[in-house]
């Protein structure tokens, strides 16, 4: 599709408000004080959401460090025990098989949790590689006493190093839990659920659908129980219910998420201040959305655009009213 015919989600919102206002906005760019205040609120919210996202990533990174530090500690401990067995200083032959079994189940649990957290396949595969390497190291550690001449002093050093790495794993676990708690507190303050996967700023990647000629940046995308849920923030007055133009914009974000991820969001979020609405992305809403896209493209070709309402209050609140030839006030 020609890039000139690509329609943004914000264009849809303006069209849903008033086609003539949208059309004038394509030619005349203006910023009212209300719009500037709204943009400032959006930037502040985006910065807060971005900090939450960064903290979530740090918590996950420390969680992985717990696994890696525990892996090193386990290999060192098993190596030390293997050397002790070779020198005859220990008769705990049962301990090595037990540790290997524990390690095997730890690997399985790690892979399961990685998948549950909704991580990309490439990340899960990377951790599978680390897990396999860990199992190989366990086998080597269990038999190292048979490969080298044993020295009791070396085995003791291995055990001390294992203790040091275990302490490091405990510290990493504490940091991970503390960071996760801070994230949860901030998300509670912001009324966010799940994991923040995307924050819409000027430098964020643009969602784009070649199939529908649609683009947009949702204010945020949450991962809630494995579902990617887009959200849109609205500033200014809080209406009695979701406005049609805002519903259209949220529907556009849902369609973009479905095209990008291959997973259809069951709903999108529309927030007015502290008030939040779930906008169900059902087939009927998608049909209306696609109809509006076709209407807009037809008007872009003909240029025959008119006001679609008889509400003076709507004209009074329109930022294009000074330019509008069909304004009511």
FENTA-V680477 format. One record per residue. N is the residue number from 1. RES is the residue in one letter. PHI is phi in whole degrees, 0 to 359 (NA if undefined). OMEGA is omega as a letter, one per 20 degrees, with the letter a starting at -180 (999 if undefined). BURIAL is + if it has 16 or more other C-alpha atoms within 10 Angstrom, else -. Layout:
{{N;RES;PHI;OMEGA;BURIAL} {N;RES;PHI;OMEGA;BURIAL}}
This chain:
{{1;X;NA;r;-} {2;X;298;a;-} {3;X;300;r;-} {4;X;294;a;-} {5;X;262;r;-} {6;X;288;a;+} {7;X;248;r;+} {8;X;271;r;+} {9;X;297;r;+} {10;X;291;r;+} {11;X;298;r;+} {12;X;300;a;+} {13;X;297;r;+} {14;X;293;r;+} {15;X;295;r;+} {16;X;296;r;+} {17;X;287;r;+} {18;X;193;a;+} {19;X;303;a;+} {20;X;290;r;+} {21;X;298;r;+} {22;X;300;a;+} {23;X;295;r;+} {24;X;296;r;-} {25;X;292;r;+} {26;X;289;a;-} {27;X;256;a;-} {28;X;246;r;-} {29;X;266;r;-} {30;X;216;r;-} {31;X;230;r;-} {32;X;276;r;-} {33;X;304;r;-} {34;X;296;r;-} {35;X;295;r;-} {36;X;295;r;-} {37;X;295;r;-} {38;X;297;r;+} {39;X;296;r;-} {40;X;295;r;-} {41;X;299;r;+} {42;X;298;a;+} {43;X;296;r;+} {44;X;295;r;-} {45;X;295;a;+} {46;X;298;r;+} {47;X;294;r;-} {48;X;294;r;+} {49;X;295;r;+} {50;X;293;r;+} {51;X;296;r;+} {52;X;297;r;+} {53;X;299;r;+} {54;X;295;r;-} {55;X;294;r;+} {56;X;299;r;+} {57;X;295;r;+} {58;X;296;r;+} {59;X;299;r;+} {60;X;294;r;+} {61;X;297;r;-} {62;X;292;r;+} {63;X;298;r;+} {64;X;292;r;+} {65;X;295;r;+} {66;X;303;r;+} {67;X;297;a;+} {68;X;294;r;+} {69;X;296;r;+} {70;X;295;r;+} {71;X;299;r;+} {72;X;297;a;+} {73;X;300;a;+} {74;X;294;r;+} {75;X;297;r;+} {76;X;296;a;+} {77;X;296;r;+} {78;X;295;r;+} {79;X;299;r;+} {80;X;299;r;+} {81;X;294;r;+} {82;X;298;r;+} {83;X;293;r;+} {84;X;297;a;+} {85;X;296;r;+} {86;X;294;a;+} {87;X;271;r;-} {88;X;80;a;-} {89;X;273;r;-} {90;X;215;r;-} {91;X;245;a;-} {92;X;275;a;-} {93;X;297;a;-} {94;X;285;a;-} {95;X;289;a;-} {96;X;296;r;+} {97;X;301;r;-} {98;X;298;r;-} {99;X;296;a;+} {100;X;294;r;+} {101;X;294;r;-} {102;X;300;a;-} {103;X;296;r;+} {104;X;300;a;+} {105;X;291;r;-} {106;X;296;r;-} {107;X;297;r;+} {108;X;300;r;-} {109;X;296;r;-} {110;X;297;r;+} {111;X;294;r;+} {112;X;296;r;-} {113;X;295;r;-} {114;X;298;r;+} {115;X;292;a;-} {116;X;294;a;-} {117;X;285;r;-} {118;X;75;a;-} {119;X;287;r;-} {120;X;297;a;-} {121;X;302;a;-} {122;X;297;r;-} {123;X;290;r;-} {124;X;298;r;+} {125;X;295;r;-} {126;X;297;r;-} {127;X;288;r;+} {128;X;298;r;+} {129;X;298;r;-} {130;X;298;a;-} {131;X;296;r;+} {132;X;296;r;-} {133;X;300;r;-} {134;X;298;r;+} {135;X;295;r;+} {136;X;297;r;-} {137;X;298;r;+} {138;X;297;r;+} {139;X;297;r;-} {140;X;297;a;+} {141;X;298;a;+} {142;X;293;a;+} {143;X;246;a;+} {144;X;293;r;+} {145;X;295;r;+} {146;X;273;a;-} {147;X;264;a;-} {148;X;232;r;-} {149;X;291;a;-} {150;X;283;r;+} {151;X;223;a;-} {152;X;304;a;+} {153;X;296;r;-} {154;X;295;r;-} {155;X;297;r;+} {156;X;293;r;+} {157;X;299;r;-} {158;X;301;a;+} {159;X;292;r;+} {160;X;295;r;+} {161;X;297;r;+} {162;X;298;r;+} {163;X;296;r;+} {164;X;299;a;-} {165;X;292;r;+} {166;X;293;r;+} {167;X;296;r;-} {168;X;299;r;+} {169;X;296;r;+} {170;X;294;r;-} {171;X;296;r;-} {172;X;298;r;+} {173;X;296;r;+} {174;X;298;a;-} {175;X;296;r;+} {176;X;299;a;+} {177;X;293;r;+} {178;X;295;r;-} {179;X;295;r;+} {180;X;299;r;+} {181;X;293;r;-} {182;X;299;r;+} {183;X;298;a;+} {184;X;298;r;+} {185;X;297;a;-} {186;X;294;r;+} {187;X;292;r;+} {188;X;296;r;-} {189;X;297;a;-} {190;X;270;a;-} {191;X;71;a;-} {192;X;260;r;-} {193;X;241;r;-} {194;X;77;a;+} {195;X;248;r;+} {196;X;283;a;+} {197;X;256;a;+} {198;X;203;r;+} {199;X;233;a;+} {200;X;275;r;+} {201;X;230;a;+} {202;X;299;a;-} {203;X;258;r;-} {204;X;281;r;-} {205;X;302;a;-} {206;X;269;r;-} {207;X;288;a;+} {208;X;215;r;+} {209;X;241;r;+} {210;X;293;a;-} {211;X;297;a;-} {212;X;255;a;+} {213;X;60;a;+} {214;X;230;r;+} {215;X;219;r;+} {216;X;169;r;+} {217;X;235;r;+} {218;X;296;r;+} {219;X;295;r;+} {220;X;198;r;+} {221;X;230;r;+} {222;X;252;r;+} {223;X;260;a;+} {224;X;245;a;-} {225;X;54;r;-} {226;X;83;r;-} {227;X;256;r;+} {228;X;273;a;+} {229;X;244;r;+} {230;X;280;r;+} {231;X;224;r;+} {232;X;230;r;+} {233;X;259;r;+} {234;X;239;r;+} {235;X;258;a;+} {236;X;87;a;-} {237;X;291;r;-} {238;X;263;a;-} {239;X;288;r;-} {240;X;293;r;-} {241;X;202;r;-} {242;X;302;r;+} {243;X;280;a;-} {244;X;302;a;-} {245;X;297;r;+} {246;X;289;r;+} {247;X;298;r;+} {248;X;301;a;+} {249;X;295;r;+} {250;X;297;r;+} {251;X;299;r;+} {252;X;298;r;+} {253;X;295;r;+} {254;X;299;r;+} {255;X;295;r;+} {256;X;295;r;+} {257;X;297;r;+} {258;X;298;r;+} {259;X;292;a;+} {260;X;285;a;-} {261;X;259;a;-} {262;X;79;r;-} {263;X;239;a;-} {264;X;281;r;+} {265;X;294;r;+} {266;X;288;a;-} {267;X;197;r;+} {268;X;237;a;+} {269;X;251;r;+} {270;X;235;a;+} {271;X;244;r;+} {272;X;247;a;+} {273;X;61;r;-} {274;X;272;a;-} {275;X;264;a;-} {276;X;235;r;+} {277;X;235;r;-} {278;X;267;r;+} {279;X;260;a;+} {280;X;294;r;+} {281;X;265;a;+} {282;X;263;a;-} {283;X;303;a;-} {284;X;293;r;-} {285;X;294;r;+} {286;X;296;r;+} {287;X;297;r;-} {288;X;298;r;-} {289;X;301;a;+} {290;X;293;r;+} {291;X;297;a;-} {292;X;294;r;+} {293;X;298;r;+} {294;X;293;r;-} {295;X;301;a;-} {296;X;296;a;+} {297;X;292;r;-} {298;X;295;r;-} {299;X;290;r;-} {300;X;295;r;-} {301;X;278;a;-} {302;X;266;a;-} {303;X;75;a;-} {304;X;268;a;-} {305;X;247;a;+} {306;X;222;r;-} {307;X;296;a;+} {308;X;244;a;-} {309;X;210;r;-} {310;X;232;a;-} {311;X;245;r;-} {312;X;303;a;-} {313;X;297;r;-} {314;X;293;r;-} {315;X;296;a;+} {316;X;296;a;-} {317;X;266;a;-} {318;X;273;a;+} {319;X;286;a;+} {320;X;256;a;+} {321;X;299;a;+} {322;X;293;a;-} {323;X;260;a;-} {324;X;278;r;+} {325;X;282;a;-} {326;X;242;a;-} {327;X;295;a;+} {328;X;267;r;-} {329;X;226;999;-}}
